[in-house]
Amino acid sequence: MKRKTIGIIGLGRFGGTLAKQVAAMGHEVVGIDIEEGLVQKLAPYLTHSIVADFSDEDTIRQLNLQELDVVVIAIGDNLKAKLLSAMVLKELHAPYIVAKASTEMESKLLEKVGADLIIFPEMDMAERVAQMLTRENIVDYFQLSQDIGLVEMGIPSFMIGHTLTELDIRKKYNVNIVAVKRDKNVIAPPNPNNPLQDEDMLIVIGRNEDITKLSQ
């Protein structure tokens, strides 16, 4: 795996957690925030620590963040700083710009000024928890697009003791079982001729409405 250098602008709850995770995966992290206390707190996880105000255009230009592999704009409520950061980084030809948005309007504005990827951490987590709470057997959920999801679910009772070939899940439910978790092992792709067991967990991808039908 190529080691990347990732800049994170805004080291609040989301940005700080992201910095720790990226560092734990062996990549370099350049952490930037206007609050010196946050920068110092996360210093053990950062390759480079910078205290800077991203509502100032000259400051953004002087940091040479376009030399990094990825820049994540994780600023909280300061929309001006978010938009200015994305716009200037785009002008400087930063290779890949990720921006955190709280609303659809923010998302549209950030996309217009140059962000390559828009993320909605709070909305995504709310969707994930809602799916886990309201669907039978679902223990984890990841939304891949507006109507496509990837879920980890307990095996429905009608599948126990049968093979995937016998069940023909793809034809009947229009979903794909891409892996089976058994005794802490992940079997991917699953053997279609091996009977499923009652302790198995299934990794399923498909349209949300089809996954719901399978899990009921």
Residue pairs with C-beta under 8 A, 6 or more apart in sequence:
1 26
3 26
3 27
3 28
4 27
4 28
4 69
4 70
5 27
5 28
5 29
5 30
5 47
5 68
5 69
5 70
6 22
6 27
6 28
6 29
6 30
6 68
6 69
6 70
6 71
6 72
7 29
7 30
7 31
7 32
7 65
7 68
7 70
7 71
7 72
8 15
8 18
8 19
8 22
8 29
8 30
8 31
8 32
8 71
8 72
8 74
9 15
9 32
9 33
9 54
9 71
9 72
9 73
9 74
9 75
9 85
10 32
10 33
10 54
10 73
10 74
10 75
10 76
10 100
11 19
11 31
11 32
11 33
11 35
11 38
11 39
11 41
11 42
11 74
12 33
12 38
12 74
12 76
14 74
14 100
14 121
15 31
15 33
15 72
15 74
15 75
15 100
16 38
16 41
16 42
18 72
18 74
19 29
19 31
19 42
19 45
19 46
20 42
20 45
22 29
23 29
23 45
23 46
23 47
28 47
28 48
29 45
29 46
29 47
29 48
30 46
30 47
30 48
30 50
30 65
30 68
31 39
31 42
31 43
31 45
31 46
31 48
31 49
31 50
32 39
32 50
32 51
32 52
32 54
32 63
33 39
33 51
33 52
34 51
34 52
34 53
34 54
35 51
36 51
39 46
39 49
39 50
39 51
40 49
42 49
43 49
50 63
52 59
52 60
52 63
53 59
53 81
54 60
54 75
54 78
54 81
54 84
54 85
55 78
55 80
55 81
55 84
57 84
57 88
60 84
60 85
60 88
60 89
61 88
61 92
65 71
65 89
65 92
65 94
66 89
66 92
66 93
66 94
66 95
68 94
68 95
69 95
69 96
70 95
70 96
70 97
70 98
71 89
71 94
71 96
71 97
71 98
72 98
72 99
72 100
73 82
73 85
73 86
73 89
73 97
73 98
73 99
73 100
73 110
73 115
74 100
75 81
75 82
75 85
75 100
77 102
79 106
79 109
82 99
82 100
82 106
82 110
83 109
83 110
83 113
85 99
86 97
86 99
86 110
86 113
86 114
86 115
87 113
87 114
89 97
89 114
90 97
90 113
90 114
90 115
91 114
96 116
96 117
97 114
97 115
97 116
97 117
98 115
98 116
98 117
98 118
98 119
99 110
99 115
99 117
99 118
99 119
100 118
100 119
100 120
100 121
101 107
101 110
101 118
101 119
101 120
102 120
102 122
107 118
107 120
110 118
111 118
124 143
127 141
127 143
128 140
128 141
128 142
128 143
131 138
131 141
131 149
131 151
131 208
132 138
132 139
132 140
132 141
135 141
135 151
135 153
135 211
135 212
135 215
136 215
136 216
137 153
137 154
137 155
137 156
137 215
138 151
138 152
138 153
138 215
139 152
139 153
139 154
139 201
140 151
140 152
141 149
141 150
141 151
141 152
142 149
142 150
142 151
143 149
144 150
144 205
147 207
147 208
147 209
148 205
148 206
148 207
148 208
149 205
149 206
149 207
149 208
149 211
150 203
150 204
150 205
151 203
151 204
151 205
151 211
151 215
152 181
152 201
152 202
152 203
152 204
153 201
153 202
153 204
153 211
153 214
153 215
154 201
154 202
155 196
155 197
155 198
155 199
155 200
155 201
155 202
156 214
156 215
159 167
159 169
159 196
160 196
160 197
160 198
161 195
161 196
161 197
162 195
162 196
163 192
163 193
163 194
163 195
163 196
164 177
164 190
164 192
164 193
164 196
165 192
165 193
169 175
169 176
169 177
169 214
170 176
170 177
173 206
173 210
173 213
173 214
174 206
174 207
174 210
175 204
175 205
175 206
175 207
175 210
175 211
175 214
176 204
176 205
176 206
177 190
177 202
177 203
177 204
178 188
178 189
178 190
178 203
178 204
178 205
179 186
179 187
179 188
179 189
179 190
179 202
179 203
180 186
180 187
180 188
180 190
180 196
180 200
180 201
180 202
180 203
181 187
181 200
181 201
181 202
181 203
182 197
182 199
182 200
182 201
183 199
186 203
188 203
204 211
204 214
206 214
